[in-house]
Amino acid sequence: MGKVIALQLPEDVLVEALRRLPEGRRRELLRRLMETEALKPRWVPAAELGRLIGLVSLGGDAVQDTEALYNG
C-alpha cells in the first residue's frame, strides 16, 4: 500500500457508496477502518523527548493533582 489517495467526498455520498456494498464487504471495510484508528505507539530516543516541552499546556500542578487523587 505505498500509494496515497486523497478524496474529498460529501458524507452522504460516502454513506451511500458503503450501503451499496455487499454486507460482508462493508463489514470488512469497517473492521479495517477501526483497526487503523487505534493509536499505535511510536518509539523515539529519549533525547528527542525534549522537543515536547511546552507543546501542550493544560495548567495546574501534576504533582498536586496526583497526590489529591491517591490521598483522597
Number of C-alpha atoms within 10 A of each C-alpha: 3 4 4 6 5 5 6 6 9 8 9 9 10 11 11 10 11 16 11 9 12 9 11 9 11 15 13 11 14 12 11 11 11 10 10 9 8 8 7 7 6 5 6 8 6 7 7 8 9 8 8 8 8 8 7 7 7 8 6 8 8 10 9 9 11 11 10 10 9 7 7 6
